[in-house]
Structure formats: C-alpha cells, structure tokens
Amino acid sequence: MEPITVAVVADRAFSRQLAVVLAGISRCSAGAPYRVFVLHDGYEPELVGKVEPSAGPDVAVEWLDARTTTLDQGLRPDHITLSALYRLRLGEVLPADVDRVLYLDADIVVRNSLGALWTVDLGDSILAAVRDPVLGWFGSPNNVDWRHFGIDPAAPYFNAGIMLIDLDAWRRDDFGSRTVELVTSHPFLDADQGALNVAAVDRWVRLPPHWNLQGGHLRSEQSHAWVVEPTDALDLALQTPSIVHYNGGKWRRPWEDRLPLPQPPVHPMRQLWFEDLDRTAWAGWRPVERRASRMSGISRRIVRAGRTLAGNE
C-alpha cells in the first residue's frame, strides 16, 4: 500500500504542536501507512528525539531543514513567522519521487483518518482547500488588493492551513517560485496565504469544511461561515470535524497562557488538543491559567499604555 504523504511546517517554538499533529495522525491511521515530512528551522537531535515518538508505528517521519535566505525579504505581518513561508518551498524541498502531498499547518488536531482526503480528485487543479469563513472572497474587507492583480472581487478565497497539492503540477508550473515572488514583492494581509490564493485563483478544488474547521466557523456572528458553506456541510463539520484548526481569531488557542485584556473566550474544542498532547512527551502539560482582572476600563487603558511605553506590546 502506497503511504499517504504529509508535509508539516513547524519551527522549534512549535515542537509541542508538531507532536500533537503526529499523535493525531497516528491515532487515526487505522493501519494505513503515512510518510510525514517535517519542514523545520534546525531542530536539535534532542528535540527530534522528544517529538518523534509521538508518531506511531504506521507513521514514518522524515526531517527536512527548510531554512533559506530566499524568504528573508518576505513581507510578513507580525503574526506570521518566517517558518510559515516554508510551505512555498514544498516543490523544491520534498524528494522528487513525491508527486502529491497533503500539507497540514501545525496548529491543528487530526480527528479522523486522512484517507478520504488523500484520494480527492484534483483534475486539472493544482490544489484543494477549504474556503476561508472570514475572508471568503478576494474582495473581503482588508483582504487582497484584487484590483492590482486583476482578479474578480467575488472570486472565492481559501484558507491555506490544509491543502492537498498536486506536486507534479506545482513543479511543472513553477508555482513555488511564483508564490515566493509574490510574497517578497507585495504586502498581503496573511503573507503566503494571500500569495497562494493569487497564484492558484481558479485552479483549486473546494473541500467540505470538516477538513479544516476554523475559528471563523465556530464564531459565525463574526464571519460568513453560513454564507460560504452549505448548511448541511457546516452542520456536519461542527458535529464531527475531521481536522480542527486552532487558527486564532477571536478564540484563545489551547496552548496560550498570556491573555490580553479583555480575555478572549476559550476555544470550545480546546480539550481535543490536550487529549492528543497527553499522548506525547508533553503529557500532563497545561498552560498557566491567568484570571482576567476586574480592573475598570480606565485602569485597563492605563495598564495597556504602560506596556506600550515599555515596549511590551
């Protein structure tokens, strides 16, 4: 049986999250073989030794140092790390014999077998992804400068946290170089995600939302979740997600312990992440819980002003 090939990008600060991804894949493997490539920023052998046991016997892990000066000039907002751009290098970093790959962000938890996702027919498209519930269109407020790129503002926009990729087409069309060129020459709201959407416009297959249940799906009063997805598909995703994506937004991510004021709500599927964390070398770890202060609005503003002056915000 040919293995399901997966690529995950995780810098050293996200080693705990990477272990959770591996644990989830292993728990749901159902005996199917997996080949997981980790694109990293220089993991020490000790850290590799701590993370790798999270993968069960069906999951073979291969480590690829993806550092390069090519991406140093990438135009990134503060919330995007340099390592996040490594996924633009999939075509050149992965072995030549890999012609299809399932890309996964590290801030996820896998809840079901990835077999059905792996066999999705891409046709002539270069990738498959789930539509973004917050930035559902190129013309969404503060999204891509669609006029600059000559793109229809009503064109759908995907979240790049989970992508099934035809790597042969990616290489043949020099797709990686195109996205690197875009991200180093244009300031996108979400850096490489914007670049991927521009490069793949009209060339991606839409996946049902259970393959990438995002924060915006769970806070539909602050997104277009029920507009961009069929009701039955979103209902199913909310009841039985195959992949939960803790991509922030208005939710507190499971591992976060430093809370801004006012305190963001706890992610309703937070416990799922800890269930798989407890199958790793970090079993029993929990973030420091901080109680929200009962300061008045004026006091909060004074504290925030002080932090800003001190360079802490």
VENTA-V592966 format. One record per residue. RES is the residue in one small letter. PHI is phi in whole degrees, -180 to 180 (none if undefined). PSI is psi in whole degrees, -180 to 180 (* if undefined). Layout:
{{RES & PHI & PSI} {RES & PHI & PSI}}
This chain:
{{m & none & 129} {e & -69 & 137} {p & -73 & 153} {i & -78 & 123} {t & -99 & 127} {v & -126 & 145} {a & -126 & 134} {v & -129 & 137} {v & -104 & 126} {a & -153 & 118} {d & -80 & 178} {r & -62 & -31} {a & -69 & -16} {f & -110 & 25} {s & -64 & -38} {r & -63 & -44} {q & -65 & -38} {l & -60 & -42} {a & -60 & -38} {v & -65 & -41} {v & -60 & -47} {l & -63 & -40} {a & -64 & -40} {g & -68 & -43} {i & -60 & -45} {s & -64 & -43} {r & -62 & -33} {c & -103 & 9} {s & -67 & -29} {a & 53 & 34} {g & 86 & -6} {a & -77 & 140} {p & -77 & 143} {y & -126 & 145} {r & -122 & 110} {v & -111 & 121} {f & -98 & 129} {v & -106 & 114} {l & -89 & 118} {h & -133 & 178} {d & -113 & 30} {g & 104 & 58} {y & -67 & 132} {e & -73 & 154} {p & -54 & -37} {e & -64 & -39} {l & -73 & -39} {v & -58 & -44} {g & -65 & -25} {k & -83 & -35} {v & -82 & -44} {e & -60 & -34} {p & -62 & -14} {s & -66 & -22} {a & -84 & 130} {g & -78 & -175} {p & -65 & -20} {d & -86 & -5} {v & -117 & 113} {a & -96 & 126} {v & -107 & 132} {e & -123 & 132} {w & -103 & 127} {l & -126 & 116} {d & -73 & 114} {a & -103 & 12} {r & -65 & 143} {t & -161 & 151} {t & -81 & -11} {t & -59 & -33} {l & -96 & 2} {d & -61 & -29} {q & -92 & 9} {g & -61 & 135} {l & -87 & 104} {r & -122 & 135} {p & -69 & 167} {d & -60 & -29} {h & -83 & -2} {i & -107 & 123} {t & -83 & 159} {l & -60 & -39} {s & -64 & -24} {a & -60 & -26} {l & -78 & -9} {y & -61 & -26} {r & -65 & -19} {l & -70 & -13} {r & -102 & 12} {l & -55 & -43} {g & -63 & -34} {e & -93 & -25} {v & -88 & -37} {l & -73 & 152} {p & -57 & 152} {a & -64 & -23} {d & -80 & -4} {v & -89 & 111} {d & -106 & -7} {r & -149 & 139} {v & -145 & 144} {l & -100 & 111} {y & -88 & 134} {l & -128 & 131} {d & -63 & 161} {a & -87 & -11} {d & -95 & 51} {i & -134 & 171} {v & -135 & 132} {v & -89 & 128} {r & -113 & -19} {n & -139 & 165} {s & -56 & 142} {l & -91 & 7} {g & -59 & -45} {a & -67 & -34} {l & -69 & -40} {w & -61 & -31} {t & -97 & 9} {v & -60 & 134} {d & -78 & 119} {l & -90 & -14} {g & 57 & -128} {d & -93 & 6} {s & -81 & 161} {i & -93 & -24} {l & -158 & 168} {a & -127 & 143} {a & -158 & 171} {v & -98 & 140} {r & -65 & 144} {d & -76 & 127} {p & -78 & -19} {v & -94 & -51} {l & -104 & 72} {g & -76 & -17} {w & -135 & 157} {f & -58 & -34} {g & -85 & 10} {s & -61 & 147} {p & -52 & 134} {n & 65 & 17} {n & -92 & -146} {v & -68 & 144} {d & -75 & 81} {w & -64 & -31} {r & -63 & -42} {h & -60 & -39} {f & -95 & -3} {g & 67 & 37} {i & -106 & 142} {d & -61 & 125} {p & -62 & -20} {a & -87 & -1} {a & -64 & 137} {p & -68 & 152} {y & -126 & 131} {f & -105 & 158} {n & -89 & 130} {a & -92 & 12} {g & -71 & -28} {i & -134 & 120} {m & -140 & 132} {l & -94 & 124} {i & -122 & 132} {d & -81 & 98} {l & -73 & -26} {d & -63 & -47} {a & -66 & -38} {w & -57 & -47} {r & -72 & -44} {r & -60 & -39} {d & -91 & 6} {d & 54 & 41} {f & -65 & -39} {g & -61 & -46} {s & -63 & -37} {r & -62 & -44} {t & -71 & -37} {v & -63 & -42} {e & -60 & -42} {l & -65 & -45} {v & -75 & -17} {t & -97 & -2} {s & -125 & -8} {h & -140 & 134} {p & -85 & 93} {f & -84 & 151} {l & -57 & -44} {d & -116 & 33} {a & 50 & -114} {d & -66 & -26} {q & -63 & -43} {g & -63 & -43} {a & -63 & -43} {l & -62 & -41} {n & -66 & -41} {v & -64 & -44} {a & -70 & -30} {a & -104 & 11} {v & -55 & 132} {d & 66 & 11} {r & -129 & 32} {w & -134 & 149} {v & -97 & 136} {r & -84 & 128} {l & -98 & 151} {p & -67 & 152} {p & -67 & -15} {h & -68 & -15} {w & -84 & -7} {n & -161 & 74} {l & -77 & 108} {q & -99 & 169} {g & -57 & -37} {g & -65 & -26} {h & -70 & -28} {l & -90 & -17} {r & -123 & 69} {s & -67 & -17} {e & -71 & -13} {q & -119 & 20} {s & -151 & -176} {h & -108 & 28} {a & -52 & -46} {w & -81 & -4} {v & -96 & -42} {v & -83 & -14} {e & -122 & 145} {p & -61 & 144} {t & -58 & -45} {d & -67 & -35} {a & -68 & -40} {l & -74 & -37} {d & -58 & -46} {l & -63 & -43} {a & -62 & -40} {l & -70 & -31} {q & -82 & -44} {t & -138 & 73} {p & -68 & 142} {s & -86 & -33} {i & -139 & 125} {v & -100 & 127} {h & -111 & 111} {y & -88 & 67} {n & -93 & 35} {g & 71 & -120} {g & 72 & -127} {k & -94 & 5} {w & -104 & 150} {r & -81 & 126} {r & -74 & 150} {p & -54 & -37} {w & -89 & -3} {e & -79 & 135} {d & -124 & -11} {r & -101 & 109} {l & -101 & 133} {p & -76 & 170} {l & -110 & 130} {p & -75 & 159} {q & -67 & 128} {p & -72 & 155} {p & -69 & 151} {v & -71 & 136} {h & -60 & 129} {p & -66 & -19} {m & -110 & 26} {r & -59 & -41} {q & -64 & -28} {l & -60 & -37} {w & -66 & -41} {f & -70 & -29} {e & -60 & -42} {d & -81 & -31} {l & -58 & -37} {d & -75 & 3} {r & -106 & 14} {t & -121 & -177} {a & -67 & -12} {w & -99 & 21} {a & -53 & 133} {g & 89 & -13} {w & -68 & 140} {r & -143 & 146} {p & -68 & 158} {v & -69 & 127} {e & -86 & 129} {r & -120 & 129} {r & -78 & 140} {a & -67 & 135} {s & -70 & 152} {r & -96 & 27} {m & -64 & 153} {s & -71 & 167} {g & -59 & -40} {i & -65 & -43} {s & -63 & -39} {r & -63 & -40} {r & -66 & -36} {i & -65 & -43} {v & -63 & -45} {r & -64 & -38} {a & -64 & -41} {g & -63 & -41} {r & -65 & -40} {t & -62 & -45} {l & -64 & -32} {a & -82 & -4} {g & 81 & 21} {n & -97 & 1} {e & -134 & *}}
